[in-house]
Amino acid sequence: MESVIEIRDLFHAYGAGKKKWEALRGITLTVKKGGIFGFLGPNGAGKTTTIKLLLGILTPQIGTLSVFGGIPAIPRTRMKIGYMPEIADYYRYLTPGELLYMYGDIFGIDRKILTGRINELLEMVGISESAGRQMRTFSRGMKQKVSFAQALINDPDLLILDEPTGGLDPIARKKMREVMISLRDKNKTVFFSSHELSEVELVSDRVAILNKGRVLKEGLLSGFLSAKGEKQTLEGYFLEIIEGSEKG
Amino acid sequence: MRAIAAIVRGMFLELLRKKDFYVLFILMLVLLGFLSAQTFFDIEGISRYMRDFGYTLVMLLSFIVCVTFSARQIPSEIESGTVYPFLAKPVSRSMLVSGKFCGAVMISAITFTLYFGVFVLFCFTEAGRAEAILLIQSFLFGIMFLSVASALTVFFSVFLTTSANVAITFLIYFFMISFSDLLRDAVLAGKGIETLGLGVVYYLLPHFDFFDLRVRLTHAWDPLPLWVVAAVTAYTVVYCAGLLFFAGRLFGRKKL
C-alpha cells in the first residue's frame, strides 16, 4: 500500500544550551494510504511538534520526513492536506462562511464550486443557522466546528487533526467520527492526535504511542487490544505502556 | 495572487466591522467642521491655518489607522493560533507577509482617500489648476507615505509585540518629521567614524519627511517638478521592497 507519511529518525529540539529541550528523539513512522491513524501520547510527548513538522511549520533538524513523497515545507506539497489545530481563535470579525471562502480561495478552488462546498460543510458541522454571525459571538464548541469545516474545505486526501474533540458536544463528536469514517471509505487518510482514548478506540485502524519524543508502540489497534488473549481497553493498554516506559 | 487577495479581503472586512476607523473619521469631521465655522467670523489667515491643520490631521489620523491596524496583524495571527491552519495551506510565509502588507496598504489607502476627500471639501472649495495638481501630488505622496509606514510596521511586527511596534513606529515618525534636517546637516558637516554612524542612521530610517507637502499646500506654492515625484516614488518602491524582503526572511526563520 502506498505510504502517505514517511518519517525517519526525526529529531527536533527547542532552545539551545542549558535551555535545550528535545521534543522528538529519533521517531520513525510510516502511515499508509486509506486509514485512520491515532497518534497518542501524554502532554509533552511530541505530538504537536510532529504535526507542525508534517505541515512544514517547523523544519526537521535531524532526520527526514515526507508527505505524499514531497517536502512539507514546499507549499504545493500541502495542496492535499487538511489541518485542524487544537486551539484557534479564528478571525473574530468574520463569519464562518467568509472564513471558509478565504481559505478556499487560498487553495484556488473555483468560486462556484467553493460556494456550494461552503454551504455543504456548514450544514455538515451543524452551524449553517449561525453562518451569518461574526465568530466573536461563538462558543468554543462552535469554533471547533468551524475549525473542522475549514480543514475539509479542499476535500483533502490527508486530514490531520490535533486534539479535535475538545469542546465538542457528543452529537458533534459522533458527526466527526462519521466524517472520518467516510473519508477512510473513500481511501483517504486521517491522522489524528488525541487524549480522548475512547474516541481513538472507536475509529482508529492503527495507532502509535509516543512518550518523551520516542515512539513506544506502533501497529494495528486490534492487535494491541487482543495481544494478551483477553480483550482490554485502549486506555488500559496505553497506561501500561506509558507507565512501563517511565519505570524502565 | 488569489492567496494574497484572500488575505486582503479578510483585512478589509475587519476594518469595516471595527469601530476605530469610524471613530477617527467622526473626530476629523468634528474638528474640521469646528474650524470651518471660524471662517464666518472673518479671522485673518484662517484659510491657511485650516489647510495646515487639516492636512496634518488627515496625515496623522491615516497614520494612526495604518500603524495600529498593520502592527497587530502578524502578532494576532500567532497569539490566536490562526497562523497554523493558515500556514498548513499552500502558502509560504513570505506570501503571508506580502498579503498582510498589501492589506495594510489597501486599508490605509481607503482611509486616506476618505479623509483626504473631506479635507479637500472643507479647505479647497475654490482650487485653481496649480492647486489641483498640488492636491493630486499630495494625495499620491500620502498613499506612498502610508505604504512606507505599512512596510515598516509589518517588518517590526515579525519580531516585536503590537504595543512596542506602534510605539517605535510613532517615535520614528515624529523623529524624522522633526529632526531629519538636523540629522542630514550633522551627516554633511561631520567627519570620521561619527559621520559613518550618523549616515547609516540617516539612510536607513524611513524618510517620512519626503512625503510632507504641508507647507507647500498651506502657502499654495507651485506643484513639485515631475522628477521629484519620480524620485520619491522610486524611493518608496525600493524601501518597501527592502523591508518586505527582510520581513519575509525573518518570518521564515521564526519558530512558531
Boltz contact constraints between the chains, C-beta under 6 A:
constraints:
  - contact:
      token1: [A, 55]
      token2: [B, 88]
      max_distance: 6.0
  - contact:
      token1: [A, 57]
      token2: [B, 87]
      max_distance: 6.0
  - contact:
      token1: [A, 57]
      token2: [B, 256]
      max_distance: 6.0
  - contact:
      token1: [A, 75]
      token2: [B, 90]
      max_distance: 6.0
  - contact:
      token1: [A, 75]
      token2: [B, 91]
      max_distance: 6.0
  - contact:
      token1: [A, 75]
      token2: [B, 92]
      max_distance: 6.0
  - contact:
      token1: [A, 76]
      token2: [B, 90]
      max_distance: 6.0
  - contact:
      token1: [A, 78]
      token2: [B, 90]
      max_distance: 6.0
  - contact:
      token1: [A, 79]
      token2: [B, 90]
      max_distance: 6.0
  - contact:
      token1: [A, 83]
      token2: [B, 85]
      max_distance: 6.0
  - contact:
      token1: [A, 83]
      token2: [B, 88]
      max_distance: 6.0
  - contact:
      token1: [A, 85]
      token2: [B, 81]
      max_distance: 6.0
  - contact:
      token1: [A, 85]
      token2: [B, 84]
      max_distance: 6.0
  - contact:
      token1: [A, 85]
      token2: [B, 85]
      max_distance: 6.0
  - contact:
      token1: [A, 87]
      token2: [B, 81]
      max_distance: 6.0
  - contact:
      token1: [A, 88]
      token2: [B, 81]
      max_distance: 6.0
  - contact:
      token1: [A, 88]
      token2: [B, 82]
      max_distance: 6.0
  - contact:
      token1: [A, 88]
      token2: [B, 85]
      max_distance: 6.0
  - contact:
      token1: [A, 89]
      token2: [B, 80]
      max_distance: 6.0
  - contact:
      token1: [A, 90]
      token2: [B, 82]
      max_distance: 6.0
  - contact:
      token1: [A, 93]
      token2: [B, 14]
      max_distance: 6.0
  - contact:
      token1: [A, 93]
      token2: [B, 17]
      max_distance: 6.0
  - contact:
      token1: [A, 102]
      token2: [B, 6]
      max_distance: 6.0
  - contact:
      token1: [A, 102]
      token2: [B, 10]
      max_distance: 6.0
  - contact:
      token1: [A, 105]
      token2: [B, 2]
      max_distance: 6.0
  - contact:
      token1: [A, 105]
      token2: [B, 6]
      max_distance: 6.0
  - contact:
      token1: [A, 106]
      token2: [B, 3]
      max_distance: 6.0
  - contact:
      token1: [A, 106]
      token2: [B, 6]
      max_distance: 6.0
  - contact:
      token1: [A, 106]
      token2: [B, 89]
      max_distance: 6.0
  - contact:
      token1: [A, 106]
      token2: [B, 91]
      max_distance: 6.0
  - contact:
      token1: [A, 108]
      token2: [B, 2]
      max_distance: 6.0
